[in-house]
């Protein structure tokens, strides 16, 4: 059997997007890393939020081997994954006004903290309201989104704005509207989305930049090790004890 032509095309598309983001978003990723390092140094807390499949990239930086121990998931019930039944409910909740403010008001996030908001389209009420309210509370907001949506679609938020309009720093994933990289004869719908690959890479690059900034200031980045290597559990236990007042996924 020959190698799949379409599989190769997807890899090419994903690699092309990653190269674009690396080259065109370097300054913004560096600014985001600096903001995170500043917050860690100042004793602040870090949060990440995403709805639907955007939540995957948020979850990818929380409590994981090689990750920053201080990154916490800001959860909105019903929108964090496809485990909610029916799955379409999660999409509906993204359009509900007032949900973000209720979540923020009952979360541990406070002035001086950083919130990374991931939303591919950035057009739904939930991420827009989340960014607006977070900034009003004094948080620094980093948005990871596709700016193409803000240029070619209509907002679903009452303000008419998009996520990118309410962030301190915007990281553009360059994903085309529709989030599908391939088309082929005989296949009626476009397919093979790359947003998860690219957005996760942006998140990891941002945290690598933060670690670089911290160590340049003489601060040991509070990183987690794999629990599947010798000494990993002991290492993680020490980190979690030292930073327990800034880690919320343990209690």
C-alpha positions as CSV (number, residue, x, y, z in Angstrom):
1,X,0.0,0.0,0.0
2,X,1.4,3.4,-0.9
3,X,1.8,6.2,1.6
4,X,-1.3,8.4,2.0
5,X,-1.1,11.5,-0.1
6,X,-3.7,13.3,2.1
7,X,-1.8,12.4,5.3
8,X,1.3,13.9,3.9
9,X,-0.6,17.0,2.8
10,X,-1.9,17.5,6.4
11,X,1.6,17.3,7.8
12,X,2.8,19.9,5.2
13,X,-0.1,22.2,6.1
14,X,0.5,21.9,9.8
15,X,4.3,22.5,9.4
16,X,3.6,25.5,7.2
17,X,1.3,27.0,9.9
18,X,3.8,26.3,12.6
19,X,6.5,28.0,10.6
20,X,4.3,31.1,10.0
21,X,3.5,31.4,13.7
22,X,7.1,31.0,14.7
23,X,8.2,33.7,12.3
24,X,5.3,36.1,12.5
25,X,4.3,35.8,16.2
26,X,7.7,35.6,17.8
27,X,7.5,39.1,19.4
28,X,4.0,38.5,20.7
29,X,5.0,35.1,22.1
30,X,8.0,36.6,23.8
31,X,5.8,39.4,25.3
32,X,3.4,36.7,26.6
33,X,6.3,34.7,28.1
34,X,7.6,37.9,29.8
35,X,4.1,38.7,31.2
36,X,4.0,35.2,32.7
37,X,7.5,35.4,34.1
38,X,6.7,38.8,35.6
39,X,3.6,37.3,37.3
40,X,5.4,34.3,38.6
41,X,8.2,36.5,40.0
42,X,5.6,38.9,41.6
43,X,3.8,36.0,43.4
44,X,0.8,36.0,41.1
45,X,-1.2,33.1,39.8
46,X,-1.7,31.7,36.2
47,X,-4.9,30.5,34.6
48,X,-5.8,29.1,31.2
49,X,-9.3,28.9,29.7
50,X,-10.7,27.5,26.5
51,X,-14.2,26.2,25.5
52,X,-14.9,23.2,23.3
53,X,-11.9,22.0,21.4
54,X,-10.0,25.2,22.4
55,X,-10.0,23.7,25.9
56,X,-7.6,21.0,24.7
57,X,-4.7,23.4,24.4
58,X,-5.6,24.9,27.8
59,X,-5.6,21.5,29.5
60,X,-2.3,20.7,27.8
61,X,-0.4,23.2,29.9
62,X,-2.0,22.2,33.3
63,X,-0.4,19.5,35.6
64,X,1.8,17.9,33.0
65,X,5.3,16.6,32.7
66,X,7.6,19.4,31.6
67,X,4.9,22.0,32.3
68,X,4.8,25.0,34.6
69,X,3.3,23.9,37.9
70,X,1.6,27.2,38.5
71,X,-0.7,27.0,35.4
72,X,-4.3,26.3,36.5
73,X,-7.3,25.5,34.4
74,X,-10.2,28.0,34.7
75,X,-13.2,25.8,34.2
76,X,-16.7,26.7,33.0
77,X,-19.0,23.8,33.6
78,X,-20.3,22.2,30.4
79,X,-17.8,23.8,28.0
80,X,-14.5,22.2,28.9
81,X,-14.9,19.1,26.7
82,X,-17.1,16.9,24.6
83,X,-18.0,14.7,27.6
84,X,-21.0,16.9,28.3
85,X,-24.2,15.4,26.9
86,X,-25.4,16.4,24.5
87,X,-22.1,17.7,23.1
88,X,-24.0,20.5,21.3
89,X,-24.8,21.9,24.7
90,X,-21.2,23.1,25.1
91,X,-21.5,25.1,21.9
92,X,-24.7,26.6,23.1
93,X,-23.2,27.6,26.4
94,X,-20.5,29.6,24.6
95,X,-23.2,32.0,23.5
96,X,-24.7,32.6,26.9
97,X,-24.3,36.1,28.3
98,X,-23.3,36.3,32.0
99,X,-21.7,32.9,32.3
100,X,-18.1,34.2,32.2
101,X,-18.7,36.8,34.9
102,X,-20.3,34.2,37.2
103,X,-17.3,32.0,36.8
104,X,-14.8,34.7,37.3
105,X,-16.6,36.0,40.4
106,X,-16.4,32.6,42.1
107,X,-12.8,31.7,40.9
108,X,-9.6,32.4,42.8
109,X,-8.4,34.7,40.0
110,X,-7.7,38.2,41.2
111,X,-5.8,41.4,40.2
112,X,-2.3,40.8,39.2
113,X,-2.9,37.3,37.9
114,X,-2.6,36.2,34.2
115,X,-5.4,34.6,32.3
116,X,-4.7,33.0,28.9
117,X,-8.0,32.7,26.9
118,X,-8.0,30.4,23.9
119,X,-10.8,30.8,21.4
120,X,-10.2,30.0,17.7
121,X,-13.0,32.3,16.4
122,X,-13.0,34.7,19.3
123,X,-16.5,35.6,18.4
124,X,-18.7,34.0,21.0
125,X,-20.0,35.7,24.1
126,X,-18.1,33.5,26.5
127,X,-14.5,34.3,25.6
128,X,-15.2,37.9,24.8
129,X,-17.0,38.5,28.2
130,X,-14.3,36.5,30.0
131,X,-11.6,38.8,28.6
132,X,-13.6,42.0,29.4
133,X,-14.4,41.0,32.9
134,X,-10.9,39.6,33.6
135,X,-9.3,42.9,32.6
136,X,-11.9,44.8,34.7
137,X,-10.8,42.7,37.7
138,X,-7.2,43.7,37.1
139,X,-5.9,40.5,35.4
140,X,-3.6,40.6,32.5
141,X,-5.2,38.8,29.5
142,X,-3.4,36.9,26.8
143,X,-5.6,35.9,23.9
144,X,-4.8,33.0,21.6
145,X,-7.1,33.2,18.6
146,X,-7.3,33.3,14.8
147,X,-7.4,37.0,13.8
148,X,-8.9,35.9,10.4
149,X,-12.3,35.4,12.1
150,X,-12.3,38.9,13.5
151,X,-11.7,40.2,10.0
152,X,-14.2,38.2,8.1
153,X,-17.0,37.1,10.4
154,X,-19.5,38.8,12.7
155,X,-19.2,38.8,16.5
156,X,-21.9,37.0,18.6
157,X,-21.2,39.3,21.6
158,X,-23.5,42.2,22.3
159,X,-20.6,44.6,22.0
160,X,-19.8,43.5,18.5
161,X,-16.2,42.9,19.5
162,X,-14.0,39.8,19.4
163,X,-11.6,38.3,21.9
164,X,-8.7,40.1,20.2
165,X,-10.3,43.4,21.1
166,X,-10.1,42.8,24.9
167,X,-6.6,41.4,25.4
168,X,-3.4,42.9,26.6
169,X,-1.5,40.5,24.3
170,X,-2.8,38.7,21.2
171,X,-1.3,35.6,19.7
172,X,-2.6,34.8,16.2
173,X,-2.8,31.1,15.3
174,X,-3.2,31.9,11.6
175,X,-5.8,29.3,11.3
176,X,-8.2,29.8,8.3
177,X,-11.9,30.3,8.9
178,X,-13.5,26.9,9.1
179,X,-10.5,25.1,10.7
180,X,-10.0,22.5,8.0
181,X,-6.8,22.3,6.0
182,X,-7.7,19.8,3.3
183,X,-10.2,19.3,0.5
184,X,-10.3,16.3,-1.9
185,X,-12.4,15.0,-4.8
186,X,-15.3,12.9,-3.6
187,X,-15.2,14.4,-0.1
188,X,-18.0,17.0,0.3
189,X,-16.7,18.9,3.4
190,X,-13.3,20.3,4.1
191,X,-11.4,18.3,6.7
192,X,-8.3,17.8,8.8
193,X,-8.3,20.7,11.3
194,X,-4.9,22.0,12.5
195,X,-6.0,24.4,15.3
196,X,-5.2,22.0,18.1
197,X,-1.7,21.3,16.8
198,X,-0.9,25.0,16.3
199,X,-2.5,26.4,19.4
200,X,-0.8,23.8,21.6
201,X,2.5,24.7,20.1
202,X,1.9,28.4,20.8
203,X,1.1,27.6,24.4
204,X,4.3,25.6,24.9
205,X,6.4,28.2,23.1
206,X,5.0,30.9,25.4
207,X,5.8,28.9,28.5
208,X,9.3,28.1,27.2
209,X,9.8,31.8,26.8
210,X,8.6,32.3,30.3
211,X,11.0,29.7,31.7
212,X,13.8,31.4,29.8
213,X,12.9,34.8,31.3
214,X,12.7,33.4,34.8
215,X,16.1,31.7,34.7
216,X,17.7,34.8,33.3
217,X,16.5,36.6,36.5
218,X,18.0,33.9,38.7
219,X,14.6,32.3,39.4
220,X,14.2,28.5,39.1
221,X,11.1,27.9,36.9
222,X,8.6,25.8,38.9
223,X,8.4,22.9,36.5
224,X,6.9,19.5,36.9
225,X,8.7,16.3,36.0
226,X,7.1,13.1,34.6
227,X,5.8,10.8,37.3
228,X,7.0,7.9,35.2
229,X,10.7,8.6,35.7
230,X,12.6,7.9,38.8
231,X,12.3,10.7,41.4
232,X,9.5,12.4,39.5
233,X,6.9,12.1,42.2
234,X,9.3,13.4,44.8
235,X,10.3,16.3,42.7
236,X,6.7,17.2,42.0
237,X,5.7,16.9,45.6
238,X,8.4,19.5,46.6
239,X,7.3,21.9,43.9
240,X,3.6,21.6,44.8
241,X,4.4,22.1,48.5
242,X,6.5,25.2,47.8
243,X,3.9,26.8,45.6
244,X,0.7,25.3,47.2
245,X,-0.9,28.8,47.6
246,X,-0.8,29.2,43.8
247,X,-1.8,25.8,42.7
248,X,-5.6,25.1,42.6
249,X,-5.9,21.7,40.9
250,X,-5.0,19.9,44.1
251,X,-7.9,21.1,46.2
